[in-house]
Structure formats: C-alpha cells, structure tokens
Amino acid sequence: YIGVLAATIFAFQFVNYPVPGGTSGHLVGGTLVGVILGPWAAVIVLFMILIVQSLFGDGGITAIGINTFNMGIIGGVVGFYIVKLLVKLLEKTSLQKEMKVTLATGIGSYIAIVLAAFICGIQIGLSGAIPMEVAIAAMVYWHVIIAIGEGIISALIILFIYKVKPELITTEELLGVV
C-alpha cells in the first residue's frame, strides 16, 4: 500500500497553482504520509515522489534536496510531531481515538504546509531570485489557502482509512492513541 499512497500523493502534487513572485504552490501530503507510515518513512516516500517528478520536469533534480527538506522533513516529520502534540492536547476530550487522529491530522497538515511555505519563502529570498519579503509574503499568503484544502483532504483520508482498514495507520503507538 506504500506504492498506492506514494502514487496518490504524486498525483496530488502534480497539480500546481502559480504563485505571484515566480514560484508555485501545491498539495504536499507529508503529514498524511507521516501519520499513516511514520515520520521518517514520510521523508523516504516524499523523496521518491520528488525523484519521479523530476523525471517529468517538475521540480528538477537540483531542487530535490531542498524540496525533500521542505516537504519530507517539515511536512512529514515536523507535521507528524505537530499531530502527536495535538492528539495529546485532545487526550482529555471524550472524542474517540479515530476522531482525535483525524482532527489532529487536518490541523497538523495545515500548520505544516504554512510552516513549510514560510521556510521556502526564506530560502527563495536567500537565493536572491526574489526579495525575501516578497517571497515570504507570496508563499505564505497562497499556502494559507492551499493548506485549507490539504488539511481537509488529509483529515478525510485518515477518517476513510479508519472506517475501511484501520490497521493501515501504523503509527497509533507513536501518536499515543493505542
């Protein structure tokens, strides 16, 4: 199922939205993969997706390192630990574990996307391609909107998995919901 998950994320990422200032935005899926497979597995899956994308001329081989950092490390690892924190905050609620993980994944995905966009804006600014304040503003502004979709889609996928085949979510112990 890792291949199906990677192919789904690949398809989501292939839809790019132009961002003023010379860059683009798209869904990432790092937090979603992190919640399903684990944070470090998310880095590997995102890295493999980026390699395949570069074969299609999307992103490029020279950007794989920085894109892996932004999407794999921030999206997958940081996103996973944001979800873990949110699950902990929901611990005292009467929500069932499935709903805790679903809500936390949606919110965690949103936060991870906006954070990754902010970091990417800094990186673009440091490159000198675009003034930093323009790059950060453009990336964060549009990704605040894109992140809404990412959060909703991620939450719905987690909810669907819990309803159909909950054992696919292999991180419950790491998340503290066992």
Buried (B, 14 or more C-beta within 10 A) or exposed (E): EEEEBBEBBBEBBBEEEEBEBEBBBBBBBBBBBBBBBBBBBBBBBBBBBBEBBBEEEBBEEEBBEBBBBBBBBBBBBBBBBBBBBBBBEBEEEEBEBBBBBBBBBBBBBBBBBBBBBBBBBBBBBEEEEBEBEBBBBBBBBBBEEBBBBBBEBBBEBBBEBBEEEEEEBEBBEBBBBE
